[in-house]
């Protein structure tokens, strides 16, 4: 789905979940159940300017709504 299609069809923040993520379920508190999720953790080690990233694949993942900071479309890499 292109970025212009997303802008035209999303009228509220939860529409992004519906349009961009492979969601199984969600609610108004933004609790989300995702399938085939890839979690990327970015970390800067103490005493170093190097950005380290770690990825973790999960078949199914529950994300508690109060820990959701950002929902965005995946980058085209």
N, C-alpha and C positions, 0 to 999 in steps of 0.2 A: 504494500500500500504506500503510495507516495505521500510526501509531506503535505502537499496541497489538498489531497483527499482527506487527510486527518483533520486539517484546519476547518474544512467545510462541514464535516460531519460530527465534530465534537462540540457540544454545547455546554458541558460541565466537566469537572475534573475526572469523575468516575467513568466518563465516556472513553478517556484515554486507556483505561484498563481494558474495557470492552474491545477497543479497536486495535491496540498495539501488543497486548500480552496474550500468551497462550494460557488464559486463566481457566481455572476449574470453578471457582466461586469467589465472591467477595461480598462485602456488606457496606453499609454507610459509614462505618468506623474505619474503613479501608483495611480490614483484616482480609488477607488474600491467600488463596490456595493456588499455587502455580504447579504446572507439570513441566518436566524437561527444562528445569531452570538452570542457568549458569550464573553462579555468584562470583563476582570479581571483587577482591579486597585489595585496596591500595594502601601501602605502608611506607613511611619514610623512617629508616632506622636512625637511632640516636647517633649523633656525631657524623652523619653522612647526608649528603644531598641527593643520594640516589633513590629514585622512586621504584619500589618493588611491588609487583602485582602477583597475586595468587588467585587461581580460579578453582572453583569446586562445582562439579555437576551433581544435580539432585534430581531423582526421578519425580519426586513430589515434595513440595516445600510449603509450609505454612508461615506466613509473615504476619506478625501482630501489627495491627494498624498504627499504634502509637510509635512504632519504630520505623514507619515509612517516612522517608525524608523527601524522596524524589521519584517520580514515575515518568519515564521518557521512552521514546522509541529507541530501538537498538541502532547503533551506529553502523553505517555501511562501510565495512572494512574489506 
